[in-house]
């Protein structure tokens, strides 16, 4: 059985956003219609509901939509390389924290909290999310 494709209003209702948001995300390259109907309506995959929720979670973490669009449209990368870079960055943050003056600790806590939040978002990504 094939998935039933959704018109923009149907996708918006399922994702609990406005049709204008879906249109804006499409214009920015965050979403791409699966196909067009005979009447030239954009039709979206039901999986785009999860994609919209991911975009919203990332945006809530302060990531600009332009960066999200670039990341979602980038080709596959070596995840081990990315994880090694994150590990190096976290070790650097730990080193800076240990030698930083007390006045800076509050800022470093904010950074560490943001990193933790982004990792939590990454952990919630469905493995079959079509990117």
Backbone torsions as a table, in degrees:
resi	resn	phi	psi	omega
1	UNK	NA	134.9	-179.5
2	UNK	-91.9	156.8	177.7
3	UNK	-72.1	144.5	174.9
4	UNK	-84.4	124.0	179.3
5	UNK	-75.9	153.4	-173.5
6	UNK	-111.6	139.2	170.2
7	UNK	-73.8	165.4	-175.0
8	UNK	-56.4	-42.2	179.7
9	UNK	-66.3	-37.1	178.5
10	UNK	-67.6	-42.6	177.8
11	UNK	-62.7	-45.2	-179.7
12	UNK	-59.1	-43.9	-179.5
13	UNK	-63.8	-44.2	-179.8
14	UNK	-66.2	-35.7	-178.6
15	UNK	-85.9	-6.3	-178.8
16	UNK	59.9	45.1	173.9
17	UNK	-130.3	173.8	177.3
18	UNK	-83.2	158.2	174.9
19	UNK	-61.8	-30.9	177.8
20	UNK	-63.3	-38.4	177.4
21	UNK	-63.5	-45.2	178.3
22	UNK	-60.2	-43.5	179.1
23	UNK	-62.7	-42.9	179.8
24	UNK	-64.4	-45.0	177.9
25	UNK	-61.3	-37.2	178.3
26	UNK	-66.8	-44.2	178.7
27	UNK	-60.5	-37.3	-178.7
28	UNK	-79.3	-8.7	-178.5
29	UNK	87.5	11.4	178.0
30	UNK	-78.2	-29.1	177.3
31	UNK	-127.7	151.6	175.6
32	UNK	-136.1	129.1	177.4
33	UNK	-60.2	142.9	177.9
34	UNK	-70.5	-35.2	177.3
35	UNK	-168.9	-178.2	176.8
36	UNK	-117.0	147.2	178.4
37	UNK	-79.3	174.2	177.1
38	UNK	-61.1	-30.6	177.6
39	UNK	-86.8	10.3	178.0
40	UNK	70.7	21.1	173.0
41	UNK	-76.7	142.7	174.0
42	UNK	-73.7	133.7	178.5
43	UNK	-118.0	132.9	-175.6
44	UNK	-115.8	155.1	176.5
45	UNK	-76.0	145.4	174.5
46	UNK	-58.5	-25.5	178.2
47	UNK	-66.0	-17.6	178.9
48	UNK	-66.7	-18.7	174.4
49	UNK	-60.2	-48.5	178.7
50	UNK	-64.4	-37.0	178.9
51	UNK	-62.8	-42.2	177.7
52	UNK	-62.3	-42.5	179.1
53	UNK	-63.6	-39.0	176.6
54	UNK	-62.4	-47.0	179.6
55	UNK	-57.4	-43.5	-179.7
56	UNK	-65.7	-39.7	178.1
57	UNK	-64.5	-41.8	-180.0
58	UNK	-67.5	-41.8	178.5
59	UNK	-63.4	-37.4	178.0
60	UNK	-63.7	-23.9	177.6
61	UNK	-85.4	3.9	175.8
62	UNK	92.5	10.3	179.6
63	UNK	-84.9	123.9	-179.9
64	UNK	-62.6	147.2	-179.3
65	UNK	-58.2	-33.6	178.8
66	UNK	-62.1	-40.9	178.7
67	UNK	-69.8	-37.5	177.6
68	UNK	-63.6	-44.7	179.4
69	UNK	-60.7	-43.5	179.4
70	UNK	-63.3	-41.4	-179.4
71	UNK	-67.2	-41.2	-178.4
72	UNK	-71.5	-25.9	-179.1
73	UNK	-94.8	-7.4	179.3
74	UNK	-68.0	150.7	177.8
75	UNK	-70.4	173.6	179.5
76	UNK	-62.0	144.7	179.0
77	UNK	-124.3	162.0	177.1
78	UNK	-74.7	107.3	-175.8
79	UNK	-62.1	-32.2	178.3
80	UNK	-64.5	-37.1	177.4
81	UNK	-65.1	-43.1	179.9
82	UNK	-64.5	-44.4	179.6
83	UNK	-65.1	-37.2	177.6
84	UNK	-64.0	-40.3	178.4
85	UNK	-64.9	-41.2	177.7
86	UNK	-62.9	-42.8	178.9
87	UNK	-60.1	-44.8	178.3
88	UNK	-61.7	-42.5	179.9
89	UNK	-64.0	-40.7	179.0
90	UNK	-66.8	-37.2	176.1
91	UNK	-64.9	-39.5	177.7
92	UNK	-64.2	-41.7	177.8
93	UNK	-61.9	-40.6	177.9
94	UNK	-61.6	-44.0	179.5
95	UNK	-62.7	-45.0	179.3
96	UNK	-62.6	-41.8	-179.4
97	UNK	-61.0	-42.4	-178.1
98	UNK	-65.3	-30.8	-176.8
99	UNK	-104.4	0.4	-176.6
100	UNK	-79.5	148.4	175.2
101	UNK	-66.3	156.1	-176.8
102	UNK	-55.1	-35.2	-178.1
103	UNK	-61.6	-25.0	-175.9
104	UNK	-91.1	-15.1	-176.4
105	UNK	-56.9	-36.5	178.8
106	UNK	-61.2	-44.4	177.8
107	UNK	-64.5	-41.1	179.6
108	UNK	-66.5	-33.6	175.1
109	UNK	-64.9	-39.4	177.2
110	UNK	-62.1	-44.0	178.8
111	UNK	-62.3	-45.6	-179.4
112	UNK	-63.3	-38.4	177.7
113	UNK	-64.7	-41.1	178.7
114	UNK	-64.1	-42.7	178.1
115	UNK	-60.4	-45.2	179.5
116	UNK	-60.9	-42.6	179.2
117	UNK	-62.7	-41.9	179.6
118	UNK	-67.0	-37.4	177.2
119	UNK	-65.7	-38.8	177.8
120	UNK	-62.5	-41.0	176.8
121	UNK	-62.9	-44.7	-179.7
122	UNK	-61.0	-36.6	-179.5
123	UNK	-69.1	-21.4	-179.3
124	UNK	-89.1	-3.7	-179.4
125	UNK	-64.1	126.6	175.9
126	UNK	-67.3	137.4	-176.5
127	UNK	-64.2	-20.8	-177.8
128	UNK	-104.4	16.8	179.6
129	UNK	-63.7	120.5	180.0
130	UNK	-73.9	114.8	178.6
131	UNK	-107.1	NA	NA
